[in-house]
Amino acid sequence: MVKRTPGVPDHILALLRRDRLQEARQALERIVRAEPREVVAKELLAQVLTRIADTAFGGGDLIAAIASYDAALALRPRDKQALFNRGVALYHAGRQREAAESYREVVSIDPDFAHAHS
């Protein structure tokens, strides 16, 4: 459930409740462009981009997944789950060297993140 969040308009939260991720992404991007220091909107945008990437990966669209993970990581570079998932998508795209780098980044952030070691 998406809760009321200070700094995020209700219509964006309604889009998220209805799983309309692309529309929510566009609305959040407008806020971030207008107010680059808006931390809450940036955090929520990173989460939305990660969800979009996860959906694209699940649907087999590795290029879109990697692009969305990259966009999320530009906003939240130390997100270990997004880094790990990006590594998995890169691996499945045949980009093993980049995947390994993504896993190394995860381990540097959290040495106990077990999946990144394998």
C-alpha positions as CSV (number, residue, x, y, z in Angstrom):
1,M,0.0,0.0,0.0
2,V,1.2,3.5,-0.9
3,K,1.0,5.8,2.0
4,R,0.6,9.6,2.0
5,T,4.1,11.0,1.6
6,P,5.0,14.6,2.3
7,G,6.3,16.4,-0.8
8,V,4.6,14.0,-3.2
9,P,1.2,15.0,-4.7
10,D,-1.7,12.8,-4.0
11,H,-2.3,12.1,-7.8
12,I,1.2,10.5,-8.0
13,L,0.4,8.3,-5.0
14,A,-2.9,7.3,-6.7
15,L,-1.0,6.3,-9.9
16,L,1.3,4.2,-7.8
17,R,-1.6,2.5,-6.0
18,R,-3.0,1.6,-9.4
19,D,0.4,0.4,-10.6
20,R,0.6,3.0,-13.3
21,L,4.4,3.2,-13.0
22,Q,5.2,5.0,-16.3
23,E,2.8,7.8,-15.5
24,A,4.1,8.1,-12.0
25,R,7.7,8.1,-13.3
26,Q,6.9,11.0,-15.7
27,A,5.2,13.0,-13.0
28,L,8.1,12.4,-10.5
29,E,10.6,13.4,-13.2
30,R,8.8,16.7,-13.7
31,I,9.0,17.4,-10.0
32,V,12.7,16.5,-9.8
33,R,13.5,18.6,-12.9
34,A,11.7,21.6,-11.3
35,E,13.1,21.0,-7.8
36,P,16.4,19.2,-8.1
37,R,16.9,19.2,-4.3
38,E,13.5,17.5,-3.7
39,V,14.8,14.4,-1.8
40,V,11.5,12.6,-1.3
41,A,10.6,12.8,-5.0
42,K,14.0,11.6,-6.0
43,E,13.8,8.7,-3.6
44,L,10.4,7.7,-4.8
45,L,11.5,8.1,-8.4
46,A,14.4,5.7,-7.8
47,Q,12.0,3.2,-6.3
48,V,9.6,3.5,-9.3
49,L,12.5,3.1,-11.8
50,T,13.6,0.0,-10.0
51,R,10.1,-1.4,-10.1
52,I,9.9,-0.6,-13.8
53,A,13.3,-2.3,-14.3
54,D,12.1,-5.4,-12.4
55,T,9.0,-5.6,-14.5
56,A,11.0,-5.2,-17.7
57,F,13.4,-7.9,-16.6
58,G,10.5,-10.2,-15.7
59,G,9.1,-9.7,-19.2
60,G,12.5,-10.5,-20.8
61,D,13.3,-6.9,-22.0
62,L,16.9,-6.8,-20.7
63,I,17.8,-3.6,-22.5
64,A,14.9,-1.7,-20.9
65,A,15.6,-3.3,-17.5
66,I,19.3,-2.3,-17.6
67,A,18.4,1.3,-18.6
68,S,15.9,1.6,-15.8
69,Y,18.3,0.2,-13.2
70,D,21.0,2.6,-14.5
71,A,18.5,5.5,-14.1
72,A,17.5,4.4,-10.6
73,L,21.2,4.0,-9.6
74,A,21.9,7.5,-10.9
75,L,19.5,8.8,-8.2
76,R,20.4,6.3,-5.5
77,P,23.9,4.9,-6.3
78,R,24.3,2.7,-3.2
79,D,21.0,0.8,-3.7
80,K,22.4,-2.7,-3.3
81,Q,19.3,-4.5,-4.5
82,A,19.1,-2.4,-7.7
83,L,22.9,-3.0,-8.2
84,F,22.5,-6.7,-7.7
85,N,19.4,-6.9,-10.0
86,R,21.3,-4.8,-12.6
87,G,24.1,-7.4,-12.4
88,V,21.7,-10.2,-13.0
89,A,20.2,-8.4,-16.0
90,L,23.7,-7.7,-17.4
91,Y,24.6,-11.3,-16.9
92,H,21.6,-12.5,-18.8
93,A,22.3,-10.0,-21.6
94,G,25.8,-11.6,-22.0
95,R,27.6,-8.7,-20.5
96,Q,29.5,-10.8,-17.8
97,R,32.3,-8.3,-17.2
98,E,29.8,-5.5,-16.4
99,A,27.7,-7.9,-14.3
100,A,30.8,-8.9,-12.2
101,E,31.5,-5.2,-11.6
102,S,27.9,-4.6,-10.5
103,Y,28.3,-7.5,-8.0
104,R,31.6,-6.2,-6.8
105,E,29.9,-2.8,-6.1
106,V,27.2,-4.6,-4.0
107,V,29.9,-6.4,-2.0
108,S,31.7,-3.2,-1.4
109,I,28.5,-1.7,0.1
110,D,27.4,-4.8,2.0
111,P,30.0,-7.6,2.3
112,D,27.2,-9.8,3.8
113,F,25.0,-9.6,0.7
114,A,25.3,-13.4,0.0
115,H,23.9,-13.5,-3.5
116,A,26.4,-11.0,-4.8
117,H,29.2,-13.4,-3.9
118,S,27.9,-16.1,-6.2
